[in-house]
Amino acid sequence: MGNPLLDRLDPADGRRLLELGCRLVWATTWMGEANEVISPRLGLPELPVVDFPDADDLPERGLHWKTSFLTRWAAGRPFVWIDDEATDADRRWVTRNHPGRALVHRVDPLVGLTDADFSVIRRWLAGRHE
């Protein structure tokens, strides 16, 4: 049986992501399989993958398990994190703990990336904060 979320992918999103003009990186539990399964469906090239550790460390209460690791991975560089599980707690934590610019943007998993999501991301990349 396949993953039902894959049927919700919009092939046009790959082009739209590439048009953002930034470095795209997979930060997903799919790990390298994202390049084998998701990239072809979106028409994306093979992308670098954030190598999450197999640590059993529990995140701070209320934080997504990726939050502190992605912040360390970014190492002060600006980054956009698009995730269907990111919350306001993650945004606040990144703001307090990341010295560079960062956008933590939640996408509705039932809807996927929308025109409004791409608009927010493009404004942020252009330096215009919402």
C-alpha positions as CSV (number, residue, x, y, z in Angstrom):
1,M,0.0,0.0,0.0
2,G,1.3,3.5,-0.9
3,N,1.5,6.6,1.2
4,P,-1.8,8.5,0.7
5,L,0.0,11.8,1.2
6,L,1.9,11.3,-2.0
7,D,-1.3,11.5,-4.0
8,R,-1.7,15.1,-2.6
9,L,1.5,16.3,-4.1
10,D,1.0,18.9,-6.8
11,P,3.6,18.4,-9.6
12,A,3.6,22.2,-10.2
13,D,5.0,22.8,-6.8
14,G,8.4,21.5,-7.9
15,R,8.7,24.3,-10.5
16,R,7.4,26.8,-8.0
17,L,10.0,25.7,-5.4
18,L,12.8,26.0,-7.9
19,E,11.6,29.4,-8.9
20,L,12.2,30.6,-5.3
21,G,15.9,30.9,-6.3
22,C,17.2,29.5,-3.0
23,R,19.1,26.4,-2.0
24,L,16.5,23.6,-1.5
25,V,17.2,20.9,1.0
26,W,15.1,17.9,2.2
27,A,14.6,18.0,6.0
28,T,12.2,15.1,6.3
29,T,11.9,11.7,7.9
30,W,11.9,10.4,4.3
31,M,15.6,11.2,4.4
32,G,17.3,10.1,1.2
33,E,14.1,8.4,0.0
34,A,12.7,11.9,-0.6
35,N,15.0,12.0,-3.7
36,E,13.8,8.7,-4.9
37,V,10.0,9.1,-4.2
38,I,9.1,12.8,-3.8
39,S,11.5,14.6,-6.1
40,P,10.5,12.7,-9.3
41,R,6.8,13.4,-8.5
42,L,7.6,17.1,-8.3
43,G,10.1,17.3,-11.1
44,L,12.9,18.3,-8.7
45,P,16.5,17.3,-9.1
46,E,18.2,15.3,-6.4
47,L,18.5,17.6,-3.4
48,P,20.8,17.5,-0.4
49,V,19.3,15.8,2.7
50,V,19.6,17.0,6.3
51,D,21.0,14.0,8.1
52,F,19.1,13.8,11.3
53,P,20.8,12.0,14.1
54,D,19.3,8.8,15.5
55,A,19.3,10.4,18.9
56,D,16.7,9.5,21.5
57,D,17.0,13.0,23.0
58,L,13.5,14.4,23.7
59,P,12.9,17.9,22.5
60,E,11.9,20.7,24.9
61,R,8.3,20.4,25.8
62,G,6.1,21.7,23.0
63,L,8.9,21.7,20.4
64,H,9.0,19.6,17.2
65,W,11.8,17.1,17.3
66,K,13.5,18.8,14.3
67,T,13.5,22.4,15.7
68,S,16.8,22.5,17.6
69,F,18.6,20.3,15.2
70,L,17.6,22.3,12.1
71,T,18.7,25.5,14.0
72,R,22.1,24.0,14.7
73,W,22.3,22.7,11.2
74,A,21.7,26.2,9.8
75,A,24.6,27.5,11.9
76,G,23.5,31.1,11.8
77,R,22.6,31.1,8.1
78,P,19.2,32.3,7.0
79,F,16.8,29.5,6.4
80,V,13.1,28.7,5.6
81,W,11.7,25.6,7.2
82,I,8.4,24.5,5.6
83,D,6.7,21.8,7.6
84,D,3.2,20.5,8.3
85,E,4.0,20.0,12.0
86,A,5.8,23.3,12.8
87,T,4.0,25.4,15.5
88,D,4.2,28.8,17.1
89,A,6.4,27.2,19.8
90,D,8.9,26.3,17.2
91,R,8.8,29.8,15.7
92,R,9.4,31.4,19.1
93,W,12.3,29.0,19.9
94,V,14.0,29.6,16.6
95,T,13.6,33.4,17.0
96,R,15.3,33.1,20.5
97,N,18.0,30.7,19.5
98,H,19.0,31.4,15.9
99,P,21.2,34.4,15.3
100,G,20.2,34.7,11.6
101,R,17.0,35.3,9.8
102,A,14.6,32.3,9.8
103,L,11.1,31.6,8.6
104,V,9.3,28.7,10.2
105,H,6.2,28.2,8.0
106,R,3.5,25.6,8.7
107,V,1.7,24.1,5.7
108,D,-1.7,22.3,6.1
109,P,-1.0,18.7,5.2
110,L,-4.5,18.2,3.9
111,V,-4.1,21.2,1.4
112,G,-0.4,21.3,0.7
113,L,1.5,24.3,-0.5
114,T,-0.8,27.1,-1.6
115,D,-0.4,30.4,-3.5
116,A,-0.6,32.1,-0.1
117,D,2.3,29.9,1.2
118,F,4.5,30.7,-1.8
119,S,3.6,34.4,-1.4
120,V,4.8,34.4,2.3
121,I,8.0,32.6,1.4
122,R,8.8,34.9,-1.6
123,R,8.2,38.0,0.6
124,W,10.5,36.6,3.3
125,L,13.2,35.7,0.8
126,A,13.0,39.2,-0.6
127,G,13.5,40.6,2.9
128,R,10.0,41.8,3.4
129,H,8.6,40.3,6.5
130,E,4.9,39.7,7.1
